[in-house]
Amino acid sequence: MNVSSVVFQIVTAGYATYHELATVYGLEAAMNLIEIGQVSDYNKRLREEMENRQH
């Protein structure tokens, strides 16, 4: 079974299940889920960098 990179990213990150992507969410919602995850990861890295500079 070949799945798209969008589906792979969302399912492996735990943002939604494959079933949810197939039945509930559309493409725009799927892309928003990926963007939310990317922004969250970026903000986490920034916080960690700031904390490391303070020590």
ZIBEL-V160522 format. One record per pair of residues at least 24 apart in sequence whose C-alpha atoms are under 8 Angstrom apart, sorted by the first residue. I is the first residue (numbers start at 1). J is the second residue. D is the distance in whole Angstrom. If there is no record, write none. Layout:
I_J_D / I_J_D
This chain:
6_30_7 / 6_31_8 / 6_34_8 / 9_34_7 / 10_34_6
